[in-house]
Amino acid sequence: MASEADINKLLEPHLFQVIGSTPASIRDSVKKIDLKDKPVHGAYVMTVAIFAAAVNKATLETFLSKPEFGNIRQMVATALSIQGRTNMTAFTLLGHCLMTSEFANNITFVKEFRKKMGQDHLWEGNLESGSLSDKQKGILKEKKRVTEFAQAKQLGAGYVKWVGLDTKSFTASEAEFWGVSVPRQGTAYMSGPERAETVFPGAATASSSRIPTGSPPRNDRPRAGSTALIPFTASDKKVYNVPEDVMHYRMVILGHKESDIDESLLRNGLERFVTTTRKLAATDPDGSKGRAASTVG
């Protein structure tokens, strides 16, 4: 070894020995495994984490050994274990963080565990109104003491969005925590180094950068009447804030290029452009008629 960097490299994987698991370290572990936009695998990992929040390590490992969890066992071994054993500290904290999310509200196990805690999640109260043992209370109070609620919430709510269980957009704080960029609601997308050219699935990559966005491409079709806006800078230098569902239909369903959108916006204006596109999407949802026509709107 020749430098502090060499020492840090060797010790970094073992930092949990002195600082324990944190929402940030769990986030990093989740991002190491193939869970992005994988709702099925994400749901299995979430199930294990929520169970871990309520039981001891031996019970958790028995639960994880069930055949139905075979599809995530390698993921757990890769990023959420220590020396071949399940990282109980990480799973327990992830489970409690997930209980801060709205997505957890309809999970029966969560509802019952909340009754036992006497509160909706670890950071809500002092654990005095539930039926936990004094030992359990002591462990959870220490976990609460060393974990910021803001980060816990960002991990929990962000996780279900990261894996695709919750299809709503990341909030600004969740996006910052998870290292992703999302469109601002209104007239602009997030600025900064993350700004990149929009590339919709199925659409040819545009040659220019008229559509600035920090949002990853959506694989699902946006809801008609979506309030999310994509700023399009036309050749007249004016920025047109085009609804996401309209842009998706034009570029993905019809395969239009930026030059087509530019020409139509200048000819029709934004209001007519949006109205015409949505009418066409309602009558020709798969775009077969529109693609056959020489021009659309």
Secondary structure in CASP SS format (residue, H / E / C, confidence):
PFRMAT SS
TARGET T0000
AUTHOR 0000-0000-0000
METHOD secondary structure of the structure
MODEL  1
M C 1.00
A C 1.00
S C 1.00
E H 1.00
A H 1.00
D H 1.00
I H 1.00
N H 1.00
K H 1.00
L H 1.00
L H 1.00
E H 1.00
P H 1.00
H H 1.00
L C 1.00
F H 1.00
Q H 1.00
V H 1.00
I H 1.00
G C 1.00
S C 1.00
T C 1.00
P H 1.00
A H 1.00
S H 1.00
I H 1.00
R H 1.00
D H 1.00
S H 1.00
V H 1.00
K H 1.00
K H 1.00
I C 1.00
D C 1.00
L C 1.00
K C 1.00
D C 1.00
K C 1.00
P H 1.00
V H 1.00
H H 1.00
G H 1.00
A H 1.00
Y H 1.00
V H 1.00
M H 1.00
T H 1.00
V H 1.00
A H 1.00
I H 1.00
F H 1.00
A H 1.00
A C 1.00
A C 1.00
V C 1.00
N C 1.00
K H 1.00
A H 1.00
T H 1.00
L H 1.00
E H 1.00
T H 1.00
F H 1.00
L H 1.00
S C 1.00
K C 1.00
P H 1.00
E H 1.00
F H 1.00
G C 1.00
N C 1.00
I C 1.00
R H 1.00
Q H 1.00
M H 1.00
V H 1.00
A H 1.00
T H 1.00
A H 1.00
L C 1.00
S E 1.00
I E 1.00
Q C 1.00
G C 1.00
R E 1.00
T E 1.00
N C 1.00
M H 1.00
T H 1.00
A H 1.00
F H 1.00
T H 1.00
L H 1.00
L H 1.00
G H 1.00
H H 1.00
C H 1.00
L H 1.00
M C 1.00
T C 1.00
S C 1.00
E H 1.00
F H 1.00
A H 1.00
N H 1.00
N H 1.00
I C 1.00
T H 1.00
F H 1.00
V H 1.00
K H 1.00
E H 1.00
F H 1.00
R H 1.00
K H 1.00
K H 1.00
M H 1.00
G C 1.00
Q C 1.00
D C 1.00
H C 1.00
L C 1.00
W C 1.00
E C 1.00
G C 1.00
N C 1.00
L C 1.00
E C 1.00
S C 1.00
G C 1.00
S C 1.00
L C 1.00
S C 1.00
D H 1.00
K H 1.00
Q H 1.00
K H 1.00
G H 1.00
I H 1.00
L H 1.00
K H 1.00
E H 1.00
K H 1.00
K H 1.00
R H 1.00
V C 1.00
T C 1.00
E C 1.00
F H 1.00
A H 1.00
Q H 1.00
A H 1.00
K H 1.00
Q H 1.00
L H 1.00
G H 1.00
A H 1.00
G H 1.00
Y H 1.00
V H 1.00
K H 1.00
W H 1.00
V C 1.00
G C 1.00
L C 1.00
D C 1.00
T C 1.00
K C 1.00
S C 1.00
F C 1.00
T C 1.00
A H 1.00
S H 1.00
E H 1.00
A H 1.00
E H 1.00
F H 1.00
W H 1.00
G C 1.00
V C 1.00
S C 1.00
V C 1.00
P E 1.00
R C 1.00
Q C 1.00
G C 1.00
T C 1.00
A C 1.00
Y E 1.00
M C 1.00
S C 1.00
G C 1.00
P C 1.00
E C 1.00
R C 1.00
A E 1.00
E E 1.00
T C 1.00
V C 1.00
F C 1.00
P C 1.00
G C 1.00
A C 1.00
A C 1.00
T C 1.00
A C 1.00
S C 1.00
S C 1.00
S C 1.00
R C 1.00
I C 1.00
P E 1.00
T E 1.00
G C 1.00
S C 1.00
P C 1.00
P C 1.00
R C 1.00
N C 1.00
D C 1.00
R C 1.00
P C 1.00
R C 1.00
A C 1.00
G C 1.00
S C 1.00
T C 1.00
A C 1.00
L E 1.00
I E 1.00
P E 1.00
F E 1.00
T E 1.00
A C 1.00
S C 1.00
D C 1.00
K C 1.00
K C 1.00
V E 1.00
Y E 1.00
N E 1.00
V E 1.00
P E 1.00
E H 1.00
D H 1.00
V H 1.00
M H 1.00
H H 1.00
Y H 1.00
R H 1.00
M H 1.00
V H 1.00
I H 1.00
L C 1.00
G C 1.00
H C 1.00
K C 1.00
E H 1.00
S H 1.00
D H 1.00
I H 1.00
D H 1.00
E H 1.00
S H 1.00
L H 1.00
L H 1.00
R H 1.00
N H 1.00
G C 1.00
L H 1.00
E H 1.00
R H 1.00
F H 1.00
V H 1.00
T H 1.00
T H 1.00
T H 1.00
R H 1.00
K H 1.00
L H 1.00
A H 1.00
A H 1.00
T H 1.00
D C 1.00
P C 1.00
D C 1.00
G C 1.00
S H 1.00
K H 1.00
G H 1.00
R H 1.00
A H 1.00
A C 1.00
S C 1.00
T C 1.00
V C 1.00
G C 1.00
END
